Amino acid sequence: MWDQLWPRLSQVQTVDDVITAFQEGYPGEHEFMPYQAPRILEVLKERTFPKRQKARINFLADSLAGIGLVSARRSRDICVEDRARAKRAHHILRAELYVECSCGYKGHSLNYSCPDCGTAIPEWLVPGWSLF
């Protein structure tokens, strides 16, 4: 969609131009929200508007994500904070199983093997092994 929309958006000067660009360049025109047109124009005219295509798409999307409830700058900040929070989200670093090995060890495994003798746990013994 961007390939049809960007040539029109790059030429806009007024809010009416933005609306026209979306109506002509966006096949799902009924999904466009005309009340966003002033904000779109504002974002397109920012001096920090990126030069590369993917960066432009993300910049515009992040700027409009606040749906007018916050400024375009604050909307981008919220998106950055949310992405950072997602990267910091807790995740499992290591899973252990309780094993009874032929060497006599009874306890938690270490990296899917016996910590004493190093015998690996067979794949058929661990349900869903392919996930590891």
C-alpha positions in Angstrom: 0.0 0.0 0.0 2.9 2.4 0.8 4.1 2.4 -2.8 0.7 3.8 -4.0 0.3 6.1 -1.0 3.7 7.7 -0.5 4.0 9.5 -3.9 0.7 11.3 -3.1 1.6 12.0 0.6 5.0 13.4 -0.3 3.2 16.2 -2.3 0.6 17.2 0.3 0.4 20.8 1.4 -3.0 21.0 3.1 -5.4 18.8 5.2 -7.6 18.4 2.1 -4.6 17.1 0.1 -4.0 14.5 2.8 -7.6 13.3 2.6 -7.4 13.2 -1.2 -4.1 11.3 -1.1 -5.6 8.6 1.1 -8.8 8.4 -1.0 -6.8 8.0 -4.2 -3.9 6.0 -3.0 -5.4 3.7 -0.4 -7.7 0.9 -1.7 -9.5 0.5 1.6 -10.5 4.1 1.7 -13.4 3.4 4.0 -10.9 2.5 6.8 -9.2 5.9 6.6 -10.1 8.2 9.5 -10.3 11.8 8.1 -10.1 13.4 11.5 -6.4 12.2 11.5 -5.6 14.2 8.5 -4.4 17.3 10.4 -2.1 15.2 12.5 -0.8 13.3 9.4 0.1 16.6 7.8 1.8 17.8 11.0 3.9 14.6 11.2 4.8 14.8 7.4 6.1 18.3 7.9 8.2 17.6 10.9 11.9 18.4 10.3 12.8 15.0 11.8 10.7 13.0 9.3 12.9 10.2 8.1 14.3 9.7 4.6 14.2 5.9 4.3 10.9 4.1 3.5 10.8 1.7 6.4 11.7 4.5 8.9 9.0 6.7 7.4 6.3 4.0 7.8 7.3 3.4 11.4 7.6 7.1 12.2 4.1 7.8 10.8 2.6 4.7 12.5 4.1 5.5 15.9 3.1 9.2 15.6 -0.5 8.3 14.9 -0.8 5.5 17.4 -2.0 7.9 20.1 -5.2 8.6 18.0 -5.1 12.3 19.0 -5.2 11.6 22.7 -1.5 12.6 23.0 0.8 14.6 20.8 2.6 12.9 18.0 6.0 13.2 19.9 4.5 11.6 23.0 2.9 8.9 21.0 6.3 8.0 19.6 7.8 8.0 23.1 5.1 5.7 24.3 5.9 3.3 21.5 9.6 3.3 22.3 8.9 2.7 26.0 6.6 -0.2 25.2 9.1 -1.8 22.9 11.8 -1.5 25.6 9.5 -3.0 28.2 8.8 -6.0 25.9 12.6 -6.6 25.5 13.0 -6.6 29.3 10.1 -9.0 29.8 10.9 -12.0 31.8 11.6 -15.2 30.0 12.9 -18.7 30.9 16.6 -18.9 30.7 16.9 -22.6 31.5 14.5 -25.5 32.2 15.4 -28.4 34.4 13.9 -31.8 34.9 14.1 -34.1 37.9 16.1 -37.2 36.9 17.1 -40.5 38.4 20.2 -41.6 36.6 21.7 -45.1 36.4 24.9 -43.7 38.0 22.8 -43.2 41.2 22.2 -39.5 41.0 18.7 -38.3 42.0 17.8 -34.7 41.5 17.5 -31.8 39.0 19.1 -32.2 35.6 21.6 -29.7 34.3 21.1 -28.7 30.7 19.0 -31.8 30.1 21.7 -34.2 31.3 22.8 -35.8 34.6 25.0 -33.3 36.5 27.2 -36.2 37.8 28.0 -38.3 34.8 26.8 -36.0 31.9 24.4 -38.6 30.4 21.9 -36.7 28.2 18.2 -37.2 28.7 16.8 -39.0 25.6 14.5 -37.1 23.4 11.7 -39.6 23.7 11.6 -39.0 27.4 10.8 -35.3 27.2 7.4 -34.4 25.8 7.6 -31.5 23.4 11.4 -31.8 23.1 11.4 -30.1 19.7 10.4 -26.9 21.4 13.8 -26.8 23.2 
